[in-house]
Amino acid sequence: MGIIFPKKLNTGSKALIALLVISLSPILLIAVLLYVLWGIALYVAIWLTWKKQFTLFVYSDSPIWKDYIEKEILPHIQDSAVILNWSERRHWKNSLAVLAFRYFGGYRNFNPMALVFRPFHLVRTYRFFEAFKGFKHGNAKKVQKIKEELFENLRI
């Protein structure tokens, strides 16, 4: 059973909602500002510390993509990437790579995924999850396209 809202709010309800929005807006603004500042701090830390490793690649031991990724992608990027295995996340220590993944990776379609960081540029994200849905049924075109875009960006 859902929440039932009145079709028309009376003046007192409108005033209460307006007061609530106005009183909570500074907290919301502070939260957004802190979130943006955290992202900027992560960018700066990555740009300053990842000299040769400017790619973060996340994948898992899924039978759908593990072999493909380990044969077709990782050998080409392993020297210029930080690689995280989602299947081993219980053993992850808080590191710059893990913090970057949690901030920039999002909560959907994050595995497998590549994040490419270039100094003074926004991160480029390559999400493979949806493409691998077709891959498991024999259609490798979308996976190949994303891989080619990633390799082109990395100049591989």
C-alpha positions in Angstrom: 0.0 0.0 0.0 1.4 3.3 -1.0 1.3 6.7 0.6 -1.8 8.7 -0.2 -1.3 12.4 -0.8 -4.2 14.9 -0.7 -5.0 16.2 -4.2 -4.7 19.8 -3.0 -2.5 21.1 -0.2 -3.9 23.7 2.1 -2.0 26.9 2.8 -0.6 25.6 6.0 0.9 22.5 4.3 2.4 24.6 1.6 4.0 26.9 4.1 5.4 23.9 6.1 6.9 22.4 2.9 8.4 25.7 1.9 9.8 26.2 5.4 11.3 22.7 5.4 12.9 23.2 1.9 14.4 26.6 2.9 15.7 25.3 6.3 17.3 22.2 4.7 18.8 23.9 1.7 22.0 25.0 3.4 22.7 21.4 4.6 22.0 20.2 1.0 24.3 22.8 -0.4 27.1 21.9 2.0 26.7 18.2 1.2 26.9 18.9 -2.5 30.0 21.2 -2.0 31.8 18.6 0.1 31.0 15.9 -2.6 32.4 18.1 -5.4 35.5 19.0 -3.3 36.1 15.3 -2.6 36.0 14.6 -6.3 38.5 17.5 -7.0 40.8 16.1 -4.3 40.7 12.7 -5.9 41.5 14.1 -9.4 44.5 16.0 -8.0 45.8 13.0 -6.1 45.5 10.8 -9.1 47.1 13.3 -11.5 50.0 13.8 -9.0 50.6 10.1 -8.1 49.6 8.0 -11.1 52.4 9.0 -13.4 52.4 5.9 -15.7 49.2 4.3 -14.4 46.4 6.6 -15.5 43.8 3.9 -16.0 41.7 2.1 -13.4 40.3 -1.1 -14.7 37.7 -3.1 -12.6 36.5 -6.6 -13.5 35.4 -9.7 -11.7 35.7 -13.5 -12.1 32.4 -13.8 -13.9 32.5 -16.7 -16.4 30.9 -14.4 -18.9 33.9 -12.0 -19.3 36.8 -13.2 -17.2 38.6 -15.1 -19.9 38.0 -12.4 -22.5 39.2 -9.6 -20.3 42.3 -11.5 -19.2 43.3 -12.4 -22.8 42.1 -9.5 -24.8 42.3 -6.4 -22.5 44.6 -6.8 -19.5 47.7 -7.8 -21.4 47.5 -4.5 -23.3 46.8 -2.2 -20.3 48.5 -3.9 -17.4 51.6 -1.6 -17.6 49.5 1.6 -17.6 46.6 0.5 -15.3 45.7 -0.1 -11.8 43.6 -3.3 -11.8 41.0 -4.2 -9.3 39.1 -7.5 -9.2 35.6 -7.0 -7.9 35.5 -10.6 -6.8 38.3 -9.9 -4.3 36.8 -6.7 -2.9 36.7 -8.1 0.6 40.4 -8.0 0.6 40.7 -4.5 -0.8 42.5 -2.0 1.4 41.5 1.7 1.3 43.7 3.0 -1.5 43.5 5.8 -4.0 42.3 3.2 -6.6 39.5 2.0 -4.4 38.5 5.5 -3.4 38.5 6.6 -7.1 36.4 3.5 -8.1 33.9 4.2 -5.4 33.6 7.9 -6.4 33.7 7.7 -10.2 32.4 4.2 -10.7 28.8 4.7 -9.7 26.4 2.1 -8.5 25.3 0.5 -11.7 27.1 -1.2 -14.6 30.5 -0.7 -12.9 31.8 -4.1 -13.6 33.7 -4.5 -15.9 34.7 -0.9 -16.4 37.7 1.2 -17.2 38.3 4.8 -15.9 40.9 6.8 -17.8 42.4 9.8 -16.1 44.3 12.5 -18.0 45.7 15.5 -16.3 43.3 18.4 -16.3 40.6 16.4 -18.1 37.5 14.8 -16.7 37.6 11.0 -16.3 36.5 9.0 -19.3 34.4 6.0 -18.4 34.1 2.8 -20.4 31.4 0.5 -19.1 31.4 -3.1 -20.5 28.5 -4.6 -18.5 25.7 -4.1 -21.0 27.9 -5.0 -23.9 28.7 -8.4 -22.3 25.0 -9.2 -22.0 25.0 -9.7 -25.8 28.5 -11.2 -25.7 27.3 -14.2 -23.7 24.8 -14.9 -26.5 27.5 -14.7 -29.2 27.3 -11.0 -30.1 30.8 -9.5 -29.5 30.3 -6.3 -31.5 29.5 -4.0 -28.6 32.3 -5.4 -26.5 34.7 -5.0 -29.4 33.5 -1.4 -30.0 34.1 -0.3 -26.4 37.4 -2.1 -26.3 38.5 -0.3 -29.5 37.4 3.1 -28.0 39.4 2.4 -24.8 42.5 1.3 -26.7 42.2 4.4 -29.0 42.1 6.6 -26.0 45.0 4.8 -24.4 46.9 4.9 -27.8 47.3 1.1 -27.8 
